[in-house]
C-alpha cells in the first residue's frame, strides 16, 4: 500500500536557522510529489510540486525540495526560516490508484519558529 | 475566482444529529474530494468524485454519504453524528487533465464538534 512518512512531528527553530523536513514515500509507480503548508487557522496551500525533470524544485517563500528517487525521498528545505514560517507542513504523494488520482498525505510536521 | 468554498465554518452537533457540509468550486474542475484532518494523522480521504455523476469511497467512508449535485458542488452528509466524527473537514478539487489533474486545491475547512 502507498504510504508517506514524515519523520519529524514537531520541530522548533530560531529565526535564521536552516530547515530540513524529511519525507519518504512508498509507491512502486510513477509519482508526483507535493509539499503543502497550513498556517494557523487556514487551509492547505501548495508550497511546491514535482512532476518530472530537475529533481530540485523551488517553491514559494524560499522553500525548495529535492526528489531522490533511489531513496524514495522528497525532503523540504529552507536556508533561513522566519517567524512567519510557523505552520504545519504536509508531504503528499500522488499516484493513479483505482482509476483516479489519489493523494496520500503524511501525518504532518508542526514547525514553530521563535524570534 | 473564489476557488473552493465551504459552509459552514464551524458547527457543533449533538450525538445522533444529522448535517450536511457544503462545498463548491468555481475552477471548472472535474474531480472533487472530502478529507478529514485529525491531529497526528494528516488528511484522510473520506469520499471523492472523479467526475459529475460519480462518487467513490476513500479511506474512511463509514458514517458519511456524499452527493455530487453538479460539476460545481459536492456535499458531505453525516446521517447520525458520533463523537468520533469530531474533526476538521476539508473539501478539495482538481483540474481537468494533464498536470492539473494531480494538483488539488483546498477549501478553508469546517471545524465540526460532536458532543
Interface residues (C-beta under 8 A of the other chain):
Chain A: X4 X9 X32 X34 X36 X42 X43 X44 X45 X46 X49 X51 X90 X94 X98 X99 X100 X101 X102 X103 X105 X106 X107 X108
Chain B: X31 X33 X40 X41 X42 X43 X44 X45 X48 X50 X56 X90 X94 X99 X101 X102 X103 X104 X105 X106 X107 X108 X109
